[in-house]
Every structure is written in C-alpha cells, then in structure tokens.
Amino acid sequence: MNGLATVLIVLGLFLLGGVYSFVKQGIGKSVITLLAVSAGFCLLAGVLRLDYWN
C-alpha cells in the first residue's frame, strides 16, 4: 500500500505547486483556497497512510 501513499503525497505536492503558481498570477482566492485545502488533505492522507501501514 506504499504506492497509494506515494501517489497521494506527489499529488499533494503538485497541487501545492499549483497554489504557488496561482498566487503569483493573481487568480481568485476561492480557487487558491480550494487547491490549498485539497493539497493539505492529499498530503495528510499520504503521510497517515505511510504511518499506518509501516
């Protein structure tokens, strides 16, 4: 099950990169908030999954 945790962590980091890009471009705050929350959940789920299965 480490593969799923890795995918979640990579997806969370990818979404954080999107947040950074959107902040620099000045995109709407609702999109930035949605991406930031999604990234946080992906990273949290990935880390908890690694901790649980190992």
Secondary structure, DSSP 8 states (H G I E B T S, - for coil): -HHHHHHHHHHHHHHHHHHHHHHHHT--HHHHHHHHHHHHHHHHHHHHHHHHH-
